[in-house]
């Protein structure tokens, strides 16, 4: 069947968003997974509280950066989300862009010994990086859930229960 003869909302002739991978062309509807039972949670709000991206209530982490297997409130398979190295890379760029000019300005303004600069800026950068890493990872996971919620709700198989990364 040619693209011009397909019924609206299917295949490459979808006009819902002009994309063949839009929700009507793939058989679903926008936010079908999140709209059914749970209120829409802001990714930023969920990230700042380090809470579940679907319900906004369950704890996201079981350790410092270890993601919980499931949300204790809504049962979302949190272990399926993967932020990779994104949070560390973003924080490296953000902290480098903001802290280095301040460090240069302080170095030009005051006459500290070199060892003091090394100690102060190491503590500042480590403190900021470790303090911002959890919310940054939570934000990327919340954005991943917002835009690809179907990856979190794949039905479990015996193999996926053994390895939460599947």
Kinemage of the C-alpha trace (Angstrom):
@kinemage 1
@onewidth
@group {chain A} dominant
@subgroup {mainchain}
@vectorlist {calphas} color= white
{ca unk a 1} P 0.000 0.000 0.000
{ca unk a 2} L 1.433 3.385 -0.904
{ca unk a 3} L 1.973 6.127 1.636
{ca unk a 4} L -0.804 8.228 0.062
{ca unk a 5} L -3.384 5.437 0.495
{ca unk a 6} L -2.735 4.661 4.141
{ca unk a 7} L -5.343 5.676 6.633
{ca unk a 8} L -4.492 8.862 8.561
{ca unk a 9} L -2.265 8.419 11.577
{ca unk a 10} L -0.412 5.352 10.309
{ca unk a 11} L 2.957 4.891 8.671
{ca unk a 12} L 4.993 7.639 7.084
{ca unk a 13} L 1.989 9.735 6.079
{ca unk a 14} L 1.219 10.683 9.675
{ca unk a 15} L 0.361 14.336 10.020
{ca unk a 16} L 0.051 14.388 13.799
{ca unk a 17} L 3.563 15.775 14.210
{ca unk a 18} L 4.940 15.261 10.734
{ca unk a 19} L 7.081 12.355 11.884
{ca unk a 20} L 6.650 8.691 11.116
{ca unk a 21} L 7.542 7.854 14.711
{ca unk a 22} L 4.834 10.055 16.209
{ca unk a 23} L 2.391 8.491 18.620
{ca unk a 24} L -0.546 8.035 16.188
{ca unk a 25} L 1.691 6.357 13.613
{ca unk a 26} L 3.032 3.885 16.154
{ca unk a 27} L -0.387 3.027 17.517
{ca unk a 28} L -0.287 4.886 20.812
{ca unk a 29} L -1.309 8.256 22.055
{ca unk a 30} L 0.774 10.974 23.702
{ca unk a 31} L 1.716 10.238 27.296
{ca unk a 32} L -0.555 7.189 27.455
{ca unk a 33} L 1.647 5.669 30.172
{ca unk a 34} L 1.852 8.735 32.390
{ca unk a 35} L -1.637 10.125 31.845
{ca unk a 36} L -3.569 7.069 32.988
{ca unk a 37} L -3.017 7.090 36.741
{ca unk a 38} L -0.275 9.526 37.709
{ca unk a 39} L -0.149 13.316 37.605
{ca unk a 40} L 2.450 14.858 35.312
{ca unk a 41} L 5.569 15.476 37.401
{ca unk a 42} L 8.021 18.193 36.441
{ca unk a 43} L 11.450 16.670 35.668
{ca unk a 44} L 13.127 19.531 37.512
{ca unk a 45} L 10.965 19.107 40.622
{ca unk a 46} L 11.544 15.337 40.655
{ca unk a 47} L 15.294 15.876 40.171
{ca unk a 48} L 15.700 18.437 42.934
{ca unk a 49} L 13.885 16.150 45.370
{ca unk a 50} L 15.586 13.003 43.927
{ca unk a 51} L 12.175 11.348 43.591
{ca unk a 52} L 10.546 8.968 41.127
{ca unk a 53} L 9.959 10.606 37.718
{ca unk a 54} L 6.468 9.045 37.351
{ca unk a 55} L 4.782 9.682 40.712
{ca unk a 56} L 7.163 12.244 42.257
{ca unk a 57} L 6.955 10.523 45.651
{ca unk a 58} L 9.135 7.386 45.786
{ca unk a 59} L 12.847 7.606 46.500
{ca unk a 60} L 15.049 7.424 43.389
{ca unk a 61} L 18.260 6.336 45.115
{ca unk a 62} L 19.055 3.531 47.526
{ca unk a 63} L 22.630 4.777 48.055
{ca unk a 64} L 24.602 7.861 47.055
{ca unk a 65} L 24.279 7.192 43.304
{ca unk a 66} L 22.774 3.678 43.280
{ca unk a 67} L 19.346 3.802 41.684
{ca unk a 68} L 16.585 1.820 43.408
{ca unk a 69} L 15.293 -1.221 41.556
{ca unk a 70} L 11.666 -0.080 41.774
{ca unk a 71} L 9.752 2.890 43.121
{ca unk a 72} L 8.191 1.897 46.437
{ca unk a 73} L 5.082 4.017 45.681
{ca unk a 74} L 4.167 3.361 42.035
{ca unk a 75} L 6.328 0.322 41.188
{ca unk a 76} L 8.161 1.909 38.234
{ca unk a 77} L 11.244 -0.104 37.231
{ca unk a 78} L 13.776 2.644 37.991
{ca unk a 79} L 16.770 0.380 37.339
{ca unk a 80} L 15.882 0.402 33.621
{ca unk a 81} L 16.749 4.079 33.355
{ca unk a 82} L 20.346 4.817 32.467
{ca unk a 83} L 21.875 8.278 32.540
{ca unk a 84} L 25.328 6.977 31.601
{ca unk a 85} L 28.144 9.518 31.905
{ca unk a 86} L 25.872 12.453 31.067
{ca unk a 87} L 25.656 14.009 34.551
{ca unk a 88} L 29.430 13.908 35.083
{ca unk a 89} L 30.135 15.392 31.656
{ca unk a 90} L 27.586 18.171 32.067
{ca unk a 91} L 28.874 19.032 35.533
{ca unk a 92} L 32.471 19.078 34.285
{ca unk a 93} L 31.535 21.662 31.664
{ca unk a 94} L 29.273 23.694 33.948
{ca unk a 95} L 31.708 23.802 36.881
{ca unk a 96} L 34.675 24.455 34.606
{ca unk a 97} L 32.825 27.338 32.970
{ca unk a 98} L 31.802 28.898 36.288
{ca unk a 99} L 34.558 28.066 38.794
{ca unk a 100} L 37.662 28.708 36.655
{ca unk a 101} L 36.869 32.418 36.019
{ca unk a 102} L 36.172 32.905 39.727
{ca unk a 103} L 39.434 31.163 40.627
{ca unk a 104} L 41.355 33.354 38.166
{ca unk a 105} L 39.695 36.492 39.539
{ca unk a 106} L 40.571 35.486 43.119
{ca unk a 107} L 44.151 34.677 42.085
{ca unk a 108} L 44.511 38.181 40.597
{ca unk a 109} L 42.810 39.915 43.524
{ca unk a 110} L 44.518 38.335 46.542
{ca unk a 111} L 48.048 37.204 47.233
{ca unk a 112} L 47.555 33.634 48.430
{ca unk a 113} L 50.334 31.070 48.285
{ca unk a 114} L 49.967 28.529 45.514
{ca unk a 115} L 49.302 25.631 47.892
{ca unk a 116} L 46.321 27.506 49.375
{ca unk a 117} L 44.796 27.992 45.926
{ca unk a 118} L 45.201 24.276 45.262
{ca unk a 119} L 43.489 23.332 48.527
{ca unk a 120} L 40.654 25.882 48.296
{ca unk a 121} L 39.693 25.216 44.677
{ca unk a 122} L 39.967 21.448 45.059
{ca unk a 123} L 37.540 21.566 47.976
{ca unk a 124} L 35.194 23.961 46.133
{ca unk a 125} L 35.069 21.889 42.939
{ca unk a 126} L 34.724 18.552 44.742
{ca unk a 127} L 32.002 19.935 47.012
{ca unk a 128} L 30.016 21.406 44.128
{ca unk a 129} L 30.443 18.331 41.930
{ca unk a 130} L 29.406 15.862 44.619
{ca unk a 131} L 26.549 18.090 45.745
{ca unk a 132} L 25.175 18.499 42.222
{ca unk a 133} L 25.742 14.953 40.929
{ca unk a 134} L 22.632 13.349 42.457
{ca unk a 135} L 20.195 16.013 41.179
{ca unk a 136} L 21.905 16.044 37.764
{ca unk a 137} L 21.556 12.268 37.421
{ca unk a 138} L 17.953 12.446 38.648
{ca unk a 139} L 17.207 15.191 36.098
{ca unk a 140} L 18.561 13.173 33.188
{ca unk a 141} L 16.601 10.120 34.321
{ca unk a 142} L 13.430 12.225 34.667
{ca unk a 143} L 13.922 13.609 31.164
{ca unk a 144} L 14.484 10.101 29.858
{ca unk a 145} L 11.228 8.992 31.487
{ca unk a 146} L 9.365 12.030 30.128
{ca unk a 147} L 10.455 11.413 26.544
{ca unk a 148} L 10.822 7.607 26.497
{ca unk a 149} L 8.516 6.260 29.187
{ca unk a 150} L 7.978 3.044 27.247
{ca unk a 151} L 11.551 1.972 28.050
{ca unk a 152} L 10.650 1.884 31.746
{ca unk a 153} L 7.449 -0.133 31.321
{ca unk a 154} L 8.697 -3.060 29.247
{ca unk a 155} L 7.093 -6.256 30.583
{ca unk a 156} L 9.475 -8.281 32.703
{ca unk a 157} L 10.845 -11.627 31.604
{ca unk a 158} L 12.749 -14.082 33.797
{ca unk a 159} L 16.002 -12.902 32.156
{ca unk a 160} L 15.304 -9.224 32.904
{ca unk a 161} L 14.603 -9.974 36.570
{ca unk a 162} L 18.047 -11.549 36.850
{ca unk a 163} L 19.748 -8.574 35.138
{ca unk a 164} L 18.014 -5.173 35.766
{ca unk a 165} L 19.998 -3.571 32.901
{ca unk a 166} L 17.970 -5.476 30.266
